[in-house]
């Protein structure tokens, strides 16, 4: 199993807009993809901004490619997300899941 991690930041006033986009648009899209095994969106307030960390779980690199295309290191940030975020990573980081309880 592979964990995919991505970070974005929003002005606090727009943070709820990003949360809605993630839960109402991104998650339903992910659920339709074979090999997707779950999604978490972490949120914290930092120095007047809201930071988000998206963590998704996948069966394999091939299943991630169904979401990202051939370069799984590139982030996928739709126009609605870009409108809500003040800054975001243009890359994602991947980890092999070594332990799960």
Number of C-alpha atoms within 10 A of each C-alpha: 17 19 20 20 19 21 20 21 23 24 16 18 11 16 21 14 16 20 18 12 16 19 14 11 14 17 15 11 12 18 13 9 14 14 18 20 16 13 19 14 15 12 16 11 14 10 8 10 16 20 22 21 16 16 18 20 22 21 14 14 15 15 19 25 13 15 16 14 13 12 11 20 18 15 18 17 15 11 9 13 21 14 13 21 22 17 13 18 14 13 15 16 15 17 11 12 12 8 6 5 2
